[in-house]
Amino acid sequence: MNDDTIMAETGIAERYRTVRERIEKACARARRDPADIQLVAVSKGHDPEHIREAMTCGVTVFGESKVQEARAKIPQCPEGLTWHLVGHLQTNKIKHAVPLFDVVHSVDSLKRLTALDDACDAYGRTLQIFVEVNVSGEKSKFGLKPEAASEVLEATLQCRRLELRGLMTMAPLASDPEKTRPYFRQLREWRDQWSRDLNIPMSDLSMGMTNDFEVAIEEGATYIRVGTALFGERG
Ligand SMILES: *Cc1c(COP(=O)(O)O)cnc(C)c1O
């Protein structure tokens, strides 16, 4: 199978163009600059061929959800890509995650924050992090309860190897994306409030996926995590 056949079959180029258009339209509505939105291409469930195909469209920032899958996949991908861990980080996976990723979106406890910082120190590398907040309160969701967030945010100031970018959340699944708006808006309001009250700068908000990233952009997202809209349904 040559490259043209792969393109025709999976259509990542076409889907990437559609995603960029959706980003531009949402930015126009919100009077924002599309250059301020970082698209993280979530490649979980897709193999390195699809990642290479996305690269030919100019995508260099990829997201994975499971450390185990990333350990197998990242070494098979070209170098020079930026890897984000978007899924839950288990304590026993931290030492494997540190050398693979550049950004972790899912810091959700004081214990894991400290363990991640220590592991980074051992590897002599620095990671950028988001603190994940469970805005909806759904039991099925990871993330800190809002009342537990300040303690973790303040502890980031003591970390030697972690740079806090901001907050991350996942909205509840909704067939109407408009229903996700209150969750995204709440995260932005907490970001503003906590950075002011704790005097901790947080420039970024990681929120929005295939079904709801336009609403997230309208509510201030600076990182959107998009899988299905780029790569198609996961197998
Ligand atoms: C899978 C996943 C995404 C991407 O989801 P899509 O709906 O396929 O865009 C984003 N964020 C996290 C945390 C995920 O696990």
PDBQT file of the ligand as one rigid body, heavy atoms in Angstrom, charges set to zero:
ROOT
HETATM    1  C1  LIG A 301      -9.729  10.108  24.677  1.00  0.00    +0.000 C 
HETATM    2  C2  LIG A 301      -9.506  11.415  25.330  1.00  0.00    +0.000 A 
HETATM    3  C3  LIG A 301      -9.613  12.610  24.601  1.00  0.00    +0.000 A 
HETATM    4  C4  LIG A 301     -10.034  12.648  23.140  1.00  0.00    +0.000 C 
HETATM    5  O1  LIG A 301     -11.340  12.222  22.997  1.00  0.00    +0.000 OA
HETATM    6  P1  LIG A 301     -12.145  12.349  21.612  1.00  0.00    +0.000 P 
HETATM    7  O2  LIG A 301     -13.565  12.393  22.025  1.00  0.00    +0.000 OA
HETATM    8  O3  LIG A 301     -11.808  11.142  20.809  1.00  0.00    +0.000 OA
HETATM    9  O4  LIG A 301     -11.703  13.607  20.953  1.00  0.00    +0.000 OA
HETATM   10  C5  LIG A 301      -9.358  13.781  25.265  1.00  0.00    +0.000 A 
HETATM   11  N1  LIG A 301      -9.011  13.823  26.582  1.00  0.00    +0.000 NA
HETATM   12  C6  LIG A 301      -8.884  12.698  27.302  1.00  0.00    +0.000 A 
HETATM   13  C7  LIG A 301      -8.510  12.802  28.730  1.00  0.00    +0.000 C 
HETATM   14  C8  LIG A 301      -9.140  11.469  26.706  1.00  0.00    +0.000 A 
HETATM   15  O5  LIG A 301      -9.024  10.351  27.450  1.00  0.00    +0.000 OA
ENDROOT
TORSDOF 0
